[in-house]
Amino acid sequence: MARKPKASQSLGERVRAMRKRLNLDLDQLAEKTGFKAEYLEKVEEGKIAPPVGTLIQISRSLSVDSSALLAEGKMEERRRSYRKRTKAYSYKNLTPDAEDKHLWAYLVTLDPKKEHEMVVYRHEGEEFVYVLEGRVEITVGEEATVVKKGGSIHFNSAMAHNLKNLSTKRTKLLVVVFTP
């Protein structure tokens, strides 16, 4: 049975550390899991947030309890993301003391004609954005959507996403983030 990784590591770093402790290369892990080496490499690099079933298959192939990949480190990653967001200049935290919670709400202000300097471009969970003032372009994956005052969008935040203010005035958004 492989040793448990450090909780402060990302999911991908934990997978890589476990694989290396077993002296497996990506091709060997691919053979054991049935997934392509390229896919596993993207998981290790944090470019893909794999579904739970995939993580269970990877954990079996690495001879570790699935909780080593599913739960360990999740809380600290969530706390780091929360702290980063609450320190960002454009975020007003609407859910103080929610560091250990799954749901966070923010008032986000975007300067005219500017892209938002996001804290995280992708993160596990879901996101809901409601436009209070202005007009914003929200790109999720390859799809860009323009949302006006009174409009909203809900998306899988594990997909790369970005915000851009299209108006000549400040845009204000209510952003609700759910992290499992």
PASEBA-1860 file (N, C-alpha, C; in nm, 3 decimals):
! residues 180
1> MARKPKAS> 0.085/-0.118/0.000/0.000/0.000/0.000/0.089/0.123/0.000 ~ 0.067/0.217/-0.093/0.146/0.340/-0.103/0.116/0.433/0.014 ~ 0.219/0.509/0.054/0.200/0.607/0.161/0.105/0.716/0.116 ~ 0.040/0.780/0.215/-0.048/0.892/0.183/0.036/1.014/0.150 ~ -0.006/1.095/0.054/0.067/1.216/0.019/0.036/1.328/0.117 ~ 0.113/1.436/0.106/0.090/1.554/0.188/-0.042/1.617/0.148 ~ -0.119/1.663/0.248/-0.250/1.721/0.221/-0.241/1.852/0.146 ~ -0.128/1.921/0.155/-0.116/2.052/0.091/-0.092/2.042/-0.059
9> QSLGERVR> -0.073/1.922/-0.110/-0.052/1.903/-0.253/-0.184/1.910/-0.327 ~ -0.177/1.955/-0.452/-0.296/1.953/-0.538/-0.327/1.808/-0.573 ~ -0.444/1.785/-0.627/-0.483/1.651/-0.670/-0.381/1.592/-0.765 ~ -0.344/1.669/-0.868/-0.246/1.621/-0.966/-0.112/1.588/-0.904 ~ -0.069/1.673/-0.810/0.059/1.647/-0.742/0.052/1.521/-0.658 ~ -0.065/1.495/-0.597/-0.082/1.374/-0.517/-0.076/1.250/-0.607 ~ -0.142/1.257/-0.722/-0.140/1.143/-0.816/0.003/1.117/-0.861 ~ 0.074/1.223/-0.901/0.213/1.208/-0.947/0.301/1.149/-0.837
17> AMRKRLNL> 0.288/1.201/-0.714/0.370/1.152/-0.603/0.344/1.003/-0.577 ~ 0.218/0.964/-0.579/0.184/0.823/-0.557/0.239/0.735/-0.669 ~ 0.225/0.782/-0.792/0.274/0.706/-0.908/0.426/0.688/-0.898 ~ 0.496/0.795/-0.864/0.642/0.788/-0.856/0.689/0.700/-0.741 ~ 0.615/0.702/-0.629/0.652/0.615/-0.517/0.645/0.468/-0.556 ~ 0.558/0.436/-0.651/0.545/0.299/-0.699/0.637/0.272/-0.818 ~ 0.722/0.372/-0.852/0.814/0.361/-0.965/0.742/0.329/-1.096 ~ 0.628/0.394/-1.116/0.553/0.376/-1.241/0.573/0.500/-1.328
25> DLDQLAEK> 0.585/0.477/-1.459/0.582/0.593/-1.549/0.437/0.609/-1.596 ~ 0.409/0.713/-1.670/0.272/0.740/-1.713/0.215/0.629/-1.800 ~ 0.299/0.570/-1.884/0.252/0.460/-1.969/0.210/0.340/-1.886 ~ 0.285/0.311/-1.780/0.250/0.198/-1.694/0.120/0.224/-1.619 ~ 0.103/0.348/-1.570/-0.022/0.383/-1.502/-0.139/0.379/-1.601 ~ -0.114/0.422/-1.723/-0.218/0.417/-1.826/-0.262/0.272/-1.850 ~ -0.167/0.182/-1.855/-0.199/0.041/-1.876/-0.282/-0.014/-1.760 ~ -0.247/0.026/-1.638/-0.319/-0.023/-1.519/-0.460/0.036/-1.509
33> TGFKAEYL> -0.476/0.162/-1.552/-0.606/0.229/-1.536/-0.698/0.215/-1.656 ~ -0.638/0.197/-1.774/-0.717/0.196/-1.896/-0.734/0.334/-1.957 ~ -0.674/0.437/-1.895/-0.679/0.573/-1.950/-0.552/0.599/-2.028 ~ -0.559/0.691/-2.123/-0.441/0.726/-2.202/-0.340/0.802/-2.117 ~ -0.212/0.781/-2.147/-0.104/0.849/-2.074/-0.118/1.001/-2.084 ~ -0.161/1.051/-2.200/-0.178/1.195/-2.220/-0.285/1.250/-2.126 ~ -0.391/1.175/-2.108/-0.499/1.215/-2.018/-0.448/1.221/-1.874 ~ -0.377/1.116/-1.832/-0.324/1.111/-1.696/-0.222/1.223/-1.672
41> EKVEEGKI> -0.147/1.257/-1.773/-0.050/1.366/-1.762/-0.124/1.499/-1.737 ~ -0.235/1.519/-1.807/-0.314/1.641/-1.787/-0.375/1.645/-1.646 ~ -0.413/1.529/-1.595/-0.463/1.522/-1.457/-0.353/1.564/-1.361 ~ -0.233/1.508/-1.380/-0.120/1.540/-1.292/-0.081/1.688/-1.301 ~ -0.098/1.747/-1.418/-0.062/1.888/-1.437/-0.173/1.982/-1.390 ~ -0.288/1.925/-1.350/-0.399/2.007/-1.304/-0.478/2.071/-1.416 ~ -0.460/2.022/-1.539/-0.530/2.079/-1.654/-0.669/2.018/-1.671 ~ -0.691/1.904/-1.608/-0.819/1.834/-1.615/-0.863/1.802/-1.472
49> APPVGTLI> -0.990/1.828/-1.443/-1.049/1.788/-1.316/-1.131/1.661/-1.346 ~ -1.074/1.544/-1.320/-1.142/1.420/-1.358/-1.263/1.391/-1.271 ~ -1.360/1.317/-1.327/-1.477/1.278/-1.248/-1.439/1.178/-1.139 ~ -1.529/1.163/-1.044/-1.504/1.075/-0.928/-1.471/0.933/-0.971 ~ -1.543/0.880/-1.069/-1.517/0.743/-1.116/-1.374/0.726/-1.165 ~ -1.322/0.826/-1.232/-1.183/0.821/-1.280/-1.087/0.820/-1.163 ~ -1.114/0.903/-1.063/-1.027/0.908/-0.945/-1.028/0.775/-0.870 ~ -1.143/0.712/-0.864/-1.151/0.582/-0.797/-1.067/0.479/-0.873
57> QISRSLSV> -1.075/0.480/-1.007/-0.996/0.387/-1.088/-0.846/0.414/-1.070 ~ -0.807/0.541/-1.068/-0.665/0.575/-1.049/-0.619/0.529/-0.911 ~ -0.701/0.554/-0.807/-0.660/0.515/-0.672/-0.645/0.363/-0.661 ~ -0.733/0.287/-0.724/-0.720/0.139/-0.723/-0.590/0.097/-0.790 ~ -0.558/0.161/-0.900/-0.436/0.126/-0.974/-0.310/0.163/-0.896 ~ -0.323/0.262/-0.807/-0.209/0.303/-0.725/-0.209/0.234/-0.588 ~ -0.306/0.146/-0.567/-0.319/0.071/-0.442/-0.334/0.161/-0.320 ~ -0.418/0.264/-0.334/-0.447/0.353/-0.221/-0.598/0.362/-0.206
65> DSSALLAE> -0.641/0.395/-0.086/-0.782/0.418/-0.062/-0.825/0.540/-0.143 ~ -0.941/0.535/-0.203/-0.985/0.646/-0.288/-0.996/0.777/-0.212 ~ -1.013/0.773/-0.081/-1.021/0.898/-0.003/-0.891/0.976/-0.010 ~ -0.780/0.906/-0.038/-0.651/0.976/-0.052/-0.655/1.073/-0.168 ~ -0.735/1.045/-0.269/-0.748/1.137/-0.382/-0.874/1.222/-0.373 ~ -0.981/1.167/-0.320/-1.109/1.237/-0.322/-1.120/1.344/-0.215 ~ -1.071/1.321/-0.096/-1.097/1.415/0.013/-0.972/1.486/0.064 ~ -0.864/1.415/0.074/-0.744/1.471/0.135/-0.698/1.595/0.060
73> GKMEERRR> -0.677/1.699/0.131/-0.628/1.822/0.071/-0.737/1.912/0.016 ~ -0.858/1.860/0.000/-0.967/1.938/-0.057/-0.999/2.060/0.029 ~ -1.005/2.040/0.161/-1.040/2.150/0.250/-0.935/2.260/0.245 ~ -0.809/2.225/0.245/-0.705/2.329/0.241/-0.706/2.402/0.107 ~ -0.728/2.331/-0.002/-0.738/2.397/-0.132/-0.854/2.494/-0.133 ~ -0.966/2.454/-0.076/-1.084/2.540/-0.070/-1.054/2.664/0.013 ~ -0.987/2.646/0.126/-0.953/2.760/0.213/-0.859/2.857/0.142 ~ -0.760/2.806/0.070/-0.667/2.893/-0.004/-0.742/2.975/-0.108
81> SYRKRTKA> -0.832/2.911/-0.182/-0.909/2.981/-0.284/-0.995/3.090/-0.221 ~ -1.058/3.058/-0.110/-1.142/3.156/-0.039/-1.059/3.276/0.004 ~ -0.942/3.251/0.063/-0.857/3.361/0.111/-0.809/3.446/-0.006 ~ -0.772/3.383/-0.118/-0.727/3.459/-0.235/-0.838/3.550/-0.286 ~ -0.957/3.496/-0.298/-1.068/3.575/-0.349/-1.101/3.691/-0.257 ~ -1.101/3.669/-0.127/-1.139/3.775/-0.035/-1.034/3.885/-0.028 ~ -0.911/3.857/-0.072/-0.806/3.959/-0.073/-0.800/4.033/-0.207 ~ -0.865/3.980/-0.309/-0.858/4.042/-0.441/-0.933/4.175/-0.440
89> YSYKNLTP> -0.878/4.275/-0.507/-0.932/4.410/-0.505/-1.074/4.421/-0.558 ~ -1.111/4.337/-0.651/-1.241/4.352/-0.714/-1.351/4.271/-0.645 ~ -1.318/4.198/-0.541/-1.415/4.114/-0.471/-1.455/4.178/-0.339 ~ -1.585/4.184/-0.314/-1.634/4.217/-0.179/-1.700/4.090/-0.129 ~ -1.647/4.037/-0.022/-1.696/3.911/0.033/-1.834/3.933/0.095 ~ -1.933/3.860/0.049/-2.068/3.869/0.103/-2.100/3.756/0.201 ~ -2.004/3.665/0.217/-2.022/3.553/0.310/-1.901/3.544/0.403 ~ -1.884/3.642/0.492/-1.768/3.637/0.581/-1.770/3.512/0.669
97> DAEDKHLW> -1.653/3.470/0.708/-1.636/3.351/0.792/-1.688/3.224/0.726 ~ -1.687/3.219/0.594/-1.736/3.101/0.522/-1.620/3.017/0.469 ~ -1.501/3.040/0.521/-1.382/2.971/0.470/-1.399/2.820/0.464 ~ -1.467/2.763/0.561/-1.484/2.618/0.566/-1.617/2.572/0.506 ~ -1.688/2.663/0.442/-1.818/2.629/0.383/-1.801/2.593/0.235 ~ -1.905/2.545/0.176/-1.902/2.506/0.035/-1.952/2.616/-0.058 ~ -2.025/2.712/-0.004/-2.087/2.817/-0.085/-2.035/2.953/-0.043 ~ -1.988/3.032/-0.141/-1.937/3.167/-0.117/-2.006/3.263/-0.212
105> AYLVTLDP> -2.032/3.384/-0.165/-2.093/3.486/-0.251/-2.006/3.611/-0.247 ~ -1.994/3.676/-0.362/-1.911/3.795/-0.376/-1.981/3.900/-0.461 ~ -1.953/4.026/-0.430/-1.988/4.136/-0.519/-1.860/4.166/-0.594 ~ -1.862/4.145/-0.726/-1.743/4.164/-0.808/-1.762/4.289/-0.893 ~ -1.662/4.377/-0.890/-1.665/4.500/-0.967/-1.557/4.495/-1.074 ~ -1.598/4.520/-1.198/-1.503/4.521/-1.310/-1.494/4.663/-1.365 ~ -1.373/4.712/-1.384/-1.353/4.844/-1.442/-1.395/4.843/-1.588 ~ -1.429/4.964/-1.641/-1.476/4.973/-1.781/-1.377/4.913/-1.881
113> KKEHEMVV> -1.432/4.836/-1.974/-1.355/4.779/-2.086/-1.233/4.697/-2.041 ~ -1.242/4.633/-1.926/-1.129/4.556/-1.873/-1.168/4.410/-1.856 ~ -1.068/4.324/-1.873/-1.086/4.183/-1.837/-1.061/4.171/-1.689 ~ -1.129/4.077/-1.628/-1.113/4.056/-1.484/-0.986/3.977/-1.459 ~ -0.908/4.024/-1.365/-0.789/3.950/-1.325/-0.836/3.845/-1.225 ~ -0.876/3.733/-1.280/-0.934/3.627/-1.198/-0.834/3.572/-1.098 ~ -0.885/3.532/-0.984/-0.803/3.465/-0.885/-0.769/3.325/-0.935 ~ -0.867/3.257/-0.986/-0.850/3.122/-1.039/-0.931/3.115/-1.168
121> YRHEGEEF> -0.872/3.069/-1.276/-0.945/3.058/-1.402/-1.029/2.932/-1.410 ~ -0.998/2.836/-1.329/-1.077/2.714/-1.320/-1.061/2.658/-1.181 ~ -1.168/2.604/-1.131/-1.167/2.545/-0.997/-1.282/2.447/-0.989 ~ -1.270/2.354/-0.903/-1.372/2.253/-0.887/-1.503/2.316/-0.841 ~ -1.614/2.271/-0.892/-1.743/2.316/-0.845/-1.829/2.381/-0.951 ~ -1.915/2.472/-0.905/-2.007/2.543/-0.992/-2.002/2.691/-0.960 ~ -2.043/2.772/-1.058/-2.044/2.915/-1.038/-2.171/2.973/-1.099 ~ -2.228/3.071/-1.029/-2.347/3.142/-1.076/-2.312/3.290/-1.077
129> VYVLEGRV> -2.336/3.357/-1.189/-2.306/3.499/-1.203/-2.434/3.572/-1.242 ~ -2.469/3.676/-1.164/-2.585/3.759/-1.192/-2.535/3.901/-1.213 ~ -2.571/3.964/-1.324/-2.523/4.099/-1.355/-2.615/4.202/-1.291 ~ -2.559/4.279/-1.198/-2.634/4.384/-1.129/-2.632/4.515/-1.207 ~ -2.517/4.546/-1.268/-2.500/4.667/-1.348/-2.406/4.637/-1.463 ~ -2.433/4.695/-1.579/-2.342/4.684/-1.692/-2.369/4.565/-1.782 ~ -2.264/4.528/-1.854/-2.271/4.421/-1.954/-2.136/4.350/-1.953 ~ -2.139/4.219/-1.943/-2.015/4.143/-1.930/-2.014/4.026/-2.029
137> EITVGEEA> -1.894/3.996/-2.078/-1.875/3.877/-2.160/-1.813/3.771/-2.069 ~ -1.879/3.658/-2.061/-1.830/3.548/-1.977/-1.793/3.434/-2.071 ~ -1.666/3.400/-2.069/-1.618/3.290/-2.153/-1.598/3.168/-2.066 ~ -1.664/3.060/-2.103/-1.651/2.932/-2.033/-1.608/2.830/-2.137 ~ -1.486/2.778/-2.119/-1.431/2.691/-2.221/-1.410/2.772/-2.347 ~ -1.467/2.730/-2.457/-1.454/2.800/-2.585/-1.574/2.891/-2.614 ~ -1.676/2.886/-2.528/-1.800/2.958/-2.555/-1.808/3.090/-2.479 ~ -1.826/3.200/-2.552/-1.841/3.332/-2.492/-1.989/3.371/-2.493
145> TVVKKGGS> -2.037/3.421/-2.379/-2.176/3.462/-2.366/-2.179/3.605/-2.314 ~ -2.259/3.690/-2.376/-2.276/3.827/-2.328/-2.397/3.829/-2.236 ~ -2.377/3.881/-2.115/-2.484/3.887/-2.016/-2.504/4.033/-1.976 ~ -2.629/4.081/-1.986/-2.662/4.219/-1.953/-2.724/4.228/-1.814 ~ -2.742/4.351/-1.768/-2.805/4.377/-1.639/-2.933/4.295/-1.626 ~ -2.945/4.224/-1.514/-3.061/4.140/-1.489/-3.049/3.999/-1.542 ~ -2.942/3.972/-1.617/-2.921/3.839/-1.672/-2.826/3.758/-1.586 ~ -2.822/3.628/-1.611/-2.735/3.542/-1.531/-2.683/3.426/-1.614
153> IHFNSAMA> -2.584/3.358/-1.558/-2.528/3.239/-1.618/-2.483/3.146/-1.505 ~ -2.498/3.017/-1.526/-2.459/2.915/-1.429/-2.373/2.814/-1.504 ~ -2.254/2.781/-1.451/-2.165/2.693/-1.526/-2.077/2.608/-1.436 ~ -2.020/2.505/-1.497/-1.924/2.417/-1.431/-1.791/2.493/-1.423 ~ -1.750/2.529/-1.304/-1.631/2.612/-1.289/-1.501/2.535/-1.304 ~ -1.509/2.403/-1.327/-1.387/2.327/-1.356/-1.341/2.358/-1.499 ~ -1.430/2.417/-1.577/-1.392/2.460/-1.713/-1.326/2.597/-1.702 ~ -1.226/2.621/-1.785/-1.159/2.751/-1.783/-1.263/2.860/-1.809
161> HNLKNLST> -1.256/2.969/-1.729/-1.353/3.076/-1.747/-1.289/3.212/-1.719 ~ -1.351/3.315/-1.779/-1.299/3.450/-1.767/-1.413/3.549/-1.784 ~ -1.395/3.669/-1.727/-1.494/3.776/-1.736/-1.432/3.897/-1.802 ~ -1.512/3.966/-1.883/-1.465/4.088/-1.948/-1.578/4.190/-1.947 ~ -1.551/4.310/-1.895/-1.650/4.416/-1.894/-1.658/4.477/-2.034 ~ -1.775/4.473/-2.095/-1.793/4.527/-2.230/-1.841/4.672/-2.229 ~ -1.883/4.721/-2.113/-1.941/4.855/-2.108/-1.837/4.961/-2.073 ~ -1.876/5.087/-2.092/-1.786/5.200/-2.064/-1.798/5.245/-1.919
169> KRTKLLVV> -1.880/5.176/-1.842/-1.895/5.204/-1.699/-1.857/5.079/-1.621 ~ -1.842/5.095/-1.492/-1.813/4.979/-1.408/-1.927/4.878/-1.417 ~ -1.891/4.752/-1.414/-1.989/4.645/-1.412/-1.986/4.582/-1.274 ~ -2.103/4.555/-1.220/-2.112/4.490/-1.088/-2.185/4.357/-1.105 ~ -2.127/4.256/-1.043/-2.180/4.120/-1.054/-2.199/4.059/-0.916 ~ -2.302/3.979/-0.902/-2.315/3.892/-0.787/-2.263/3.758/-0.833 ~ -2.157/3.709/-0.769/-2.095/3.582/-0.808/-2.107/3.486/-0.689 ~ -2.170/3.372/-0.714/-2.183/3.270/-0.611/-2.104/3.148/-0.657
177> VFTP> -2.014/3.103/-0.570/-1.925/2.992/-0.602/-1.958/2.876/-0.508 ~ -1.978/2.757/-0.565/-1.996/2.635/-0.487/-1.876/2.546/-0.511 ~ -1.810/2.505/-0.403/-1.699/2.410/-0.415/-1.732/2.287/-0.330 ~ -1.722/2.168/-0.388/-1.755/2.046/-0.313/-1.656/2.018/-0.201
END
